[in-house]
């Protein structure tokens, strides 16, 4: 069994002592309230933060634009928050959006896509696709460069980013420049070794994964749709360069790494990195974890490189 690093061990001890009930024993409303009350880290100041409504399949999708500077056109990162397609919002993604905007010198457009159980599959990923296409078409309106629009997200948000790229290819839409996939839920195979090894978490458990699945999906047959399971796309050729980040102590680690391998084998320029000693969710935990600082800096450095490459 892998060991937690010092920071992760400290946080796991605090969580264990908190007495919080498991996710699967609560309602979506209860989990959302607890998530909103979680002490999210304070983010950096931005030159501009603006609320935007994006046209979506069933109405406007709320979004938030972050700009580290208003002086020159920047690249644009379209960011999708994590939360199993059931929880999470613009506030839970606020710190990481500000941090990536600052470190990568990029504008960030955070998408508040629809969630289950109120909005079942494929609501979240269809909103994600709409958000990416709108961002590319209207990047200049945000002081950004339409030729340098990257999609990214963590966990369920990583799924959204991966699917947005596949749908762009399948539907003949504008293709994002690159995809930043942070411990993405890119397949639904619960027999993978990491699911078995880390079935009891911390943070994400197998039981919680089933809880999220049940609140977002109406039928198990939906799991065979590549919009739920990007690993099952018809093929993975022609997709944009990817950076796949995974956490060692995470039940969906193997799913993310399998997807990275699928992309690489299809000829997609793919970078992969596993962060040892940390758990699912570490990427958005702020400066209390050194591995968070490292991973966000790695992601920002990769974004800078992607945005400098001639196309």
C-alpha positions as CSV (number, residue, x, y, z in Angstrom):
1,X,0.0,0.0,0.0
2,X,1.5,3.4,-1.0
3,X,2.1,5.8,1.9
4,X,0.8,9.3,2.1
5,X,3.2,12.2,2.0
6,X,3.5,14.4,5.1
7,X,0.9,16.9,3.9
8,X,-1.6,14.3,2.7
9,X,-1.3,12.3,6.0
10,X,-2.0,15.4,8.0
11,X,-5.2,16.2,6.0
12,X,-6.4,12.6,6.1
13,X,-6.0,12.6,9.9
14,X,-8.1,15.8,10.1
15,X,-10.8,14.3,7.8
16,X,-10.9,11.1,9.8
17,X,-11.3,13.0,13.1
18,X,-14.0,15.2,11.7
19,X,-16.7,12.5,11.9
20,X,-18.2,13.6,8.6
21,X,-20.7,11.0,7.3
22,X,-19.8,9.3,4.0
23,X,-21.0,10.8,0.8
24,X,-23.2,7.8,-0.1
25,X,-25.2,8.3,3.1
26,X,-26.3,11.8,2.2
27,X,-28.5,13.6,-0.3
28,X,-27.0,15.8,-3.1
29,X,-28.4,18.8,-1.3
30,X,-26.5,17.8,1.9
31,X,-23.3,17.2,0.1
32,X,-23.5,20.4,-1.9
33,X,-24.0,22.4,1.4
34,X,-21.1,20.7,3.0
35,X,-18.9,21.4,-0.1
36,X,-19.9,25.0,-0.1
37,X,-18.9,25.3,3.5
38,X,-15.6,23.7,3.0
39,X,-12.8,26.3,3.6
40,X,-11.6,26.8,0.0
41,X,-8.3,28.6,-0.2
42,X,-8.1,32.3,-1.0
43,X,-7.1,33.1,-4.5
44,X,-4.9,35.7,-6.2
45,X,-6.2,39.1,-7.2
46,X,-7.1,39.4,-10.9
47,X,-7.2,42.4,-13.2
48,X,-10.8,41.4,-14.2
49,X,-13.4,39.0,-13.0
50,X,-16.6,39.0,-15.0
51,X,-19.8,36.9,-14.9
52,X,-20.9,35.6,-18.4
53,X,-23.9,33.6,-19.6
54,X,-23.1,31.1,-22.3
55,X,-25.8,29.8,-24.7
56,X,-26.4,26.2,-23.8
57,X,-28.5,23.3,-25.1
58,X,-31.3,24.1,-22.6
59,X,-30.7,27.7,-21.7
60,X,-27.9,29.9,-20.5
61,X,-24.9,28.3,-18.7
62,X,-23.3,30.5,-16.0
63,X,-19.6,31.1,-16.4
64,X,-16.9,33.3,-14.8
65,X,-14.1,35.0,-16.7
66,X,-10.7,35.6,-15.0
67,X,-8.1,37.8,-16.6
68,X,-4.7,38.3,-15.0
69,X,-4.1,41.4,-17.2
70,X,-6.3,43.5,-19.5
71,X,-3.4,44.9,-21.5
72,X,-2.9,42.3,-24.2
73,X,-4.7,39.3,-25.7
74,X,-4.1,36.2,-23.7
75,X,-4.6,32.5,-24.3
76,X,-7.8,31.2,-22.8
77,X,-8.3,28.1,-20.6
78,X,-11.9,26.8,-20.4
79,X,-12.1,25.1,-17.0
80,X,-14.6,22.6,-15.8
81,X,-14.8,21.9,-12.0
82,X,-14.8,18.5,-10.4
83,X,-17.6,16.9,-8.3
84,X,-18.8,13.7,-10.0
85,X,-21.3,15.6,-12.2
86,X,-23.4,16.2,-9.0
87,X,-21.6,18.8,-6.9
88,X,-19.2,21.6,-7.4
89,X,-19.6,25.1,-8.8
90,X,-17.8,28.3,-9.7
91,X,-16.8,28.9,-6.1
92,X,-15.2,25.5,-5.6
93,X,-13.1,26.1,-8.7
94,X,-12.2,29.7,-7.9
95,X,-8.8,29.2,-6.3
96,X,-7.4,27.0,-9.1
97,X,-8.8,29.2,-11.8
98,X,-7.0,32.2,-10.3
99,X,-3.8,30.3,-9.8
100,X,-3.7,28.9,-13.3
101,X,-4.5,32.3,-14.7
102,X,-1.6,33.9,-12.9
103,X,1.0,31.2,-13.4
104,X,0.2,30.4,-17.0
105,X,-0.5,34.1,-17.9
106,X,-3.8,33.0,-19.4
107,X,-7.4,34.1,-19.2
108,X,-9.6,31.4,-17.7
109,X,-13.3,30.8,-18.4
110,X,-14.9,28.7,-15.6
111,X,-18.1,26.8,-16.7
112,X,-20.9,26.1,-14.3
113,X,-22.3,23.2,-16.2
114,X,-25.6,21.5,-15.3
115,X,-25.5,18.8,-12.6
116,X,-27.5,15.6,-11.7
117,X,-29.8,14.5,-10.4
118,X,-31.8,17.6,-11.6
119,X,-30.1,17.3,-15.0
120,X,-29.2,13.8,-16.0
121,X,-26.6,12.5,-18.5
122,X,-25.6,13.9,-21.0
123,X,-26.4,17.4,-19.6
124,X,-22.9,18.1,-18.1
125,X,-20.8,17.1,-21.1
126,X,-23.2,18.8,-23.6
127,X,-22.8,22.0,-21.6
128,X,-19.1,21.4,-21.6
129,X,-19.0,21.1,-25.4
130,X,-21.2,24.2,-25.8
131,X,-18.9,26.1,-23.5
132,X,-15.8,25.2,-25.4
133,X,-17.3,26.0,-28.8
134,X,-18.6,29.4,-27.5
135,X,-15.2,30.2,-26.0
136,X,-13.4,29.6,-29.3
137,X,-16.0,31.6,-31.3
138,X,-16.0,34.5,-28.8
139,X,-12.5,34.5,-27.4
140,X,-11.7,37.9,-28.8
141,X,-14.7,39.3,-26.8
142,X,-12.8,38.1,-23.7
143,X,-9.6,39.7,-24.6
144,X,-8.2,36.3,-25.6
145,X,-6.8,34.7,-28.7
146,X,-9.2,32.3,-30.4
147,X,-6.3,30.3,-31.8
148,X,-5.1,29.5,-28.2
149,X,-8.1,28.1,-26.4
150,X,-7.3,25.1,-24.2
151,X,-9.9,23.0,-22.3
152,X,-9.2,21.5,-18.9
153,X,-10.7,20.3,-15.7
154,X,-10.3,18.1,-12.6
155,X,-12.1,14.7,-12.0
156,X,-15.5,15.0,-13.6
157,X,-14.2,18.3,-15.1
158,X,-11.5,16.3,-16.7
159,X,-14.2,14.1,-18.2
160,X,-15.9,17.2,-19.5
161,X,-12.7,18.4,-21.1
162,X,-12.0,15.1,-22.8
163,X,-15.5,14.8,-24.1
164,X,-15.5,18.4,-25.4
165,X,-12.6,17.5,-27.6
166,X,-14.1,14.3,-28.9
167,X,-17.4,16.0,-29.6
168,X,-15.6,18.8,-31.5
169,X,-14.1,16.1,-33.7
170,X,-17.2,14.0,-34.2
171,X,-19.5,17.0,-34.9
172,X,-17.1,19.0,-37.0
173,X,-16.7,21.8,-34.5
174,X,-13.8,24.0,-33.6
175,X,-11.1,21.9,-31.9
176,X,-9.5,23.2,-28.7
177,X,-5.7,23.7,-28.9
178,X,-5.0,21.3,-26.1
179,X,-6.6,19.4,-23.1
180,X,-5.5,19.5,-19.5
181,X,-6.9,16.4,-17.8
182,X,-6.5,16.3,-14.0
183,X,-7.3,12.8,-12.6
184,X,-10.1,12.5,-15.1
185,X,-12.9,10.1,-14.9
186,X,-12.3,8.8,-18.4
187,X,-13.7,5.3,-18.1
188,X,-16.2,3.5,-15.9
189,X,-14.4,0.3,-15.3
190,X,-14.7,-0.5,-11.5
191,X,-12.6,-3.6,-11.8
192,X,-9.3,-1.7,-12.3
193,X,-6.7,-2.4,-9.7
194,X,-6.7,1.2,-8.3
195,X,-10.4,1.0,-7.7
196,X,-9.9,-2.2,-5.7
197,X,-6.8,-1.0,-3.8
198,X,-8.3,2.4,-2.9
199,X,-12.0,1.4,-2.6
200,X,-12.1,3.1,0.8
201,X,-10.6,6.4,-0.2
202,X,-9.6,8.7,1.3
203,X,-11.8,11.5,-0.2
204,X,-13.2,9.4,-3.0
205,X,-14.4,5.8,-2.4
206,X,-15.9,3.2,-4.6
207,X,-19.2,3.6,-2.8
208,X,-19.1,7.4,-3.5
209,X,-18.3,6.7,-7.1
210,X,-21.5,4.5,-7.3
211,X,-23.4,7.3,-5.6
212,X,-22.3,9.9,-8.1
213,X,-23.1,7.5,-11.0
214,X,-26.6,6.8,-9.7
215,X,-27.4,10.5,-9.4
216,X,-26.1,11.4,-12.8
217,X,-27.1,8.4,-14.9
218,X,-30.6,7.1,-15.5
219,X,-29.6,3.8,-17.0
220,X,-26.4,1.7,-16.8
221,X,-26.5,1.4,-20.6
222,X,-25.5,5.0,-20.7
223,X,-22.0,4.0,-19.5
224,X,-21.4,2.5,-23.0
225,X,-21.8,6.0,-24.5
226,X,-18.4,7.7,-25.1
227,X,-19.9,10.9,-23.7
228,X,-19.9,9.1,-20.3
229,X,-16.9,6.9,-21.0
230,X,-14.4,8.7,-23.3
231,X,-12.2,5.6,-23.4
232,X,-15.0,4.1,-25.6
233,X,-14.8,6.8,-28.3
234,X,-14.8,5.4,-31.9
235,X,-11.1,6.2,-31.9
236,X,-8.7,8.8,-30.3
237,X,-6.9,10.0,-33.4
238,X,-7.0,13.7,-34.3
239,X,-7.5,14.9,-30.7
240,X,-5.4,17.8,-29.3
241,X,-2.2,17.4,-27.2
242,X,-3.0,16.3,-23.6
243,X,-1.5,16.5,-20.2
244,X,-2.9,13.8,-17.9
245,X,-2.1,14.3,-14.2
246,X,-3.0,11.5,-11.7
247,X,-2.8,11.0,-8.0
248,X,-1.2,7.8,-6.7
249,X,-3.7,7.1,-4.0
250,X,-6.9,7.4,-6.0
251,X,-9.4,4.8,-7.2
252,X,-9.7,6.5,-10.7
253,X,-5.9,6.7,-11.1
254,X,-5.8,3.7,-13.5
255,X,-8.7,5.1,-15.6
256,X,-6.8,8.4,-16.2
257,X,-3.6,6.7,-17.0
258,X,-5.3,4.2,-19.4
259,X,-6.8,7.2,-21.2
260,X,-3.4,8.8,-21.5
261,X,-2.1,5.6,-23.0
262,X,-5.0,5.5,-25.4
263,X,-4.3,9.0,-26.6
264,X,-0.6,8.3,-27.0
265,X,-1.2,5.1,-28.9
266,X,-3.5,7.1,-31.2
267,X,-0.6,9.5,-32.1
268,X,-1.8,12.3,-29.8
269,X,1.1,14.2,-28.2
270,X,0.5,13.2,-24.5
271,X,2.3,14.1,-21.3
272,X,1.5,12.0,-18.2
273,X,2.6,12.5,-14.6
274,X,1.6,10.7,-11.5
275,X,1.9,12.5,-8.1
276,X,2.9,10.1,-5.4
277,X,1.7,10.2,-1.9
278,X,-1.5,12.2,-2.5
279,X,-5.2,11.5,-3.0
280,X,-8.0,12.4,-5.3
281,X,-8.8,16.0,-5.0
282,X,-5.4,17.3,-4.1
283,X,-5.0,19.6,-7.2
284,X,-7.5,22.1,-5.9
285,X,-6.5,22.1,-2.2
286,X,-4.2,25.2,-2.4
287,X,-0.9,25.9,-0.7
288,X,-1.5,23.6,2.3
289,X,-0.1,20.8,0.1
290,X,3.3,21.0,-1.5
291,X,2.2,18.5,-4.2
292,X,-0.7,20.8,-5.1
293,X,1.8,23.7,-5.6
294,X,4.0,21.4,-7.7
295,X,1.1,20.0,-9.8
296,X,-0.5,23.4,-10.5
297,X,2.9,24.8,-11.5
298,X,3.5,21.8,-13.8
299,X,0.1,22.4,-15.4
300,X,0.8,26.1,-15.8
301,X,4.2,25.4,-17.4
302,X,2.6,22.9,-19.8
303,X,-0.1,25.5,-20.7
304,X,2.6,28.1,-21.5
305,X,4.4,25.6,-23.8
306,X,1.2,24.7,-25.6
307,X,0.3,28.3,-26.2
308,X,3.7,29.1,-27.6
309,X,3.8,26.2,-30.1
310,X,3.2,27.2,-33.7
311,X,0.2,25.5,-35.3
